[in-house]
Amino acid sequence: MEYDNTNRGVLFRNNRKEKDTHPDFTGSINIEGEDRWLDAWVRESKDGKKFFSISSRAKQGDPSSSGARPRQAETIEPSEDIPF
């Protein structure tokens, strides 16, 4: 039986981060059948709460290629069980 990855994704810590502008986490996600690259940065709000700033882009080529601009971006609060 094949696993259905529709509307699911994964993030891994970015071990290739060299600059502050590089994402802290990278991965991929499937949104309604479309595979996309996913990047996340750990940010801190003015009141000290940590959150993820997330962007995604069409999955074309190498995920580490620079110059590819995200087509969508959103901010999502991390769950309490994610260690920082």
Buried (B, 14 or more C-beta within 10 A) or exposed (E): EEEEEEEEBEBEEBEEBEEEEBBBBBBBBBBEEEEBBBBBBBEEEEEEEEBBBBBBBEBEEEBEEEEBEBEEEEEEEBEEEEEE
